[in-house]
Amino acid sequence: MRQSKMFIPTLKEAPKGAEALSHKMMLRAGYIRQISAGVYAYLPLAYRVLSNIEQIVRDEMNKIGANEMLLPTILPAKLWKQSGRYQTYGPELFKFKNRHNTDFILGPTHEETIASLFHGNINSYKELPLVVYQIQSKYRDEDRPRYGLLRGREFMMKDAYSFTVDKDGLDKIYDQMESAYSKIFDRLNLNYRSIIGNGGAMGGSDSEEFSAPAAVGEDTIVYSDNSDYASNLEMAKSAYHPVKSHAKPGELKKISVSNEQNEVKDNVIKSVLYIADQKPVLVLIRADDKINEVKVKNYLKSDFLDQATDNEVKKYMGTTPNYAGPIDVSSSVKVIADQNVQEMVNASAGANLDGYYYQNVNPGRDFKPNDYDDFRVVREGETSPDHKGKLKFTRGIEIAHIFKLGTRYTKDFKTNVLDQNGRNKPIVMGCYGIGISRLLSAIAEQQSDQNGLVWPTSIAPFDVHVIPVNVKKDSQRQLASEINQELNDAGYKVLYDDRKERAGAKFADADLIGIPIRITVGRKADDGIVEVKIRKTGSTIEVKKAELSNTIKILLNELNSK
């Protein structure tokens, strides 16, 4: 491909507002351009990289017997109303009406669509297991799109769905998909971690995230420094070490905090009221800990969880939020406590009366919650839940997520089959997503330097960049043209910089674009000798034209094996 014929609008400086390294470099290198907030055009170079990523994904999906298909992006809202997610998904859902005043959405994901599609089209266990997948644009109305392709309103995604007659079948495909994802990310030369994930709005039971460590990552990865344990912060646990106090429980006292000397600071039970699916739930936690709302929501299996307003606290607790406490709580309020609360002795807690606290509060004697569980955010340095090593934190980009949905959606749409015993039962589902456009940014975050992008050979837009230093010199132009033709004939993807630009501008653009190998045709063109540069390492060698094709083959094989 002649560079003069390609649309590659490079920039010397990144536009204002570009924060992430990947965003800056892809803008400067002419890969993407913003159309509106969170919506980008993929220019020719980016489209080539995306196509290469998609082909790797297709290869691994096809190896496990998945069928590629394509579902619509404009979806009838009635499907999401039937599953309940039209109300629970939140403001990120793009909603609109057609000319007949019918509700529609732009698809952020397709569980409802595929479950309803398979209703009546799969009837017997003999037709299962079945795995389908698609690669298409998805839409989420992000409140604050940022970091380029990492958090956008329109993005490319591969989503797959499995259908089995039972949980054992789901487990088998889930494991196959997990293995396929690892192979995909290995082929992309990506540094990644497989971590425990949060199912969130997807529902179902187990889920697993794949996260690429990066300074710009919006997720916190929690991992053990001495084992394979890894989780996102929302789901992370630490080892529970109950510490029994030998202090004698004191007499329960109600005290006024109207003056500073009675202000309570240490050994405090913090009581926070939430509204979970319109029902009040009081969550108790040590005041030096932070409530993990995802754990609370998952424990309650609630669709909605919001911290109560002042008026709601007054209604259910009879006081203001600062003075809410666990003693003599109305039976209409469910009370759950973090497991660390049960070991507290002679604690302080709100008295459900403005201006008053209780002293010497003892769980079990003065109050009994409905249940104890893990409801806190872990801290770095705590013991890993497998008791192997300490917890460490790092930032990461979520690049994929797999879920065991079970019958969460097939029950809603009566997507049933007859099993081996002739019983009509819901199909068991799994879903498996990869952020294709996110991968573009995640790889760019990990594979860039101060000069530009450094693409792995498996997905680079071209294999080789041929640059004649001065196209006005016949010997350089002729040799570069011959090399371009020979390498193309040998099956390599070649970008030939035939532009009438100064050498410095060409080299700067080449570094920005990030093609694995650069061939410079310069002052030794008359002798048939060129310079070959490895973009990743910066190392250079001089090669005779007759040996060039074999040298490129060796170098690409070496780069591909690293």
Secondary structure, 3 states (H helix, E strand, C coil): CEHHHCCCCCCCCCCCCCCCHHHHHHHHCCCEEEEECCEEEECHHHHHHHHHHHHHHHHHHHHCCCEECCCCCEEEHHHHHHHCHHHHCCCCCCEEECCCCCEEEECCCCHHHHHHHHECCECEHHHCCEEEEEEEEEECCCCCCECHHHECCEEEEEEEEEEECCHHHHHHHHHHHHHHHHHHHHHCCCCCEEEECCCHHHCCCCEEEEEEECCCCCEEEEEECCCCCEEECCCCCCCCCCCCCCCCCCCCEEEECCCHHHCCCCCEEEEEEEEECCEEEEEEEECCCCECHHHHHHHHCCCCEEECCHHHHHHHHCCCHHHCCCCCCCCCCEEEEEHHHHHCCCEEEECCCCCEEEEEECECCCECCCEEECCECCCCCCECCCCCCEEEEEEEEEEEEEEEEECCCCCCCCCEEECCCCCEEECEEEEEEEEHHHHHHHHHHHCEECCEECCCCCCCCCCEEEEECCCCCHHHHHHHHHHHHHHHHCCCCEEECCCCCCHHHHHHHHHHHCCCEEEEECCCHHHCEEEEEECCCCCEEEEEHHHHHHHHHHHHHHHHHC
